[in-house]
Amino acid sequence: MIRTFVAMEIPRMAGLDELLEGLRKSGSKLSVPRGENIHVTLKFLGDVQEEEASRILGAIAEVADDFNSFEAKVKGTGAFPAERNPRVLWVGIEDGGSMSRIADAVDERLSGMGFERERRAFTPHVTVARVKSPSGLDSAIGVLREYDDREFGSFTVSDIRLKKSTLTPSGSIYEDLGVVPLKPRDTPRK
């Protein structure tokens, strides 16, 4: 069995690296990812049989065939479910709804393969910290607020990835099981 999820990569951005470092140094009890592990999770699949990865990639390819690459902007910060009692600290993505449409299509396609449908509407975001304990969290929230209206940068989203996640004591290690390209921006959609 391998732990998997469907994602879109976010390139390294100096401002994001600064935010991650600020959260690490905040003294709050957080799990903060390494900069190279930053991504947008479209759908968490959990443990799957290794042989099932090729079928999942086939389903992702069918979805990707319906979508063109697009521009996205990394901007703003927030917390889920709310800043008063957060479990996740995040940075936002603005893209005109493209990631949401792709996430919905991935969810729909994979539900036909037996994966449970998402209960909540997809909100494109990058998880920058998971809260381990609410004690001392004010410091991390202060760091997050410093970046409230910050635009970290823009990038082109050109593929969907099936990722493997290996949990280790020093954090998760991610590797691509497959990368499926979106159609070039100027290609007419079906």
Beta strands, then each sheet from edge to edge (+ up, - down):
strand 1: 2-9
strand 2: 30-31
strand 3: 39-48
strand 4: 70-80
strand 5: 88-94
strand 6: 125-131
strand 7: 151-157
strand 8: 159-168
strand 9: 171-181
sheet 1: 3+ 1- 8+ 9-
sheet 2: 2+ 6- 5+ 4- 7+
end
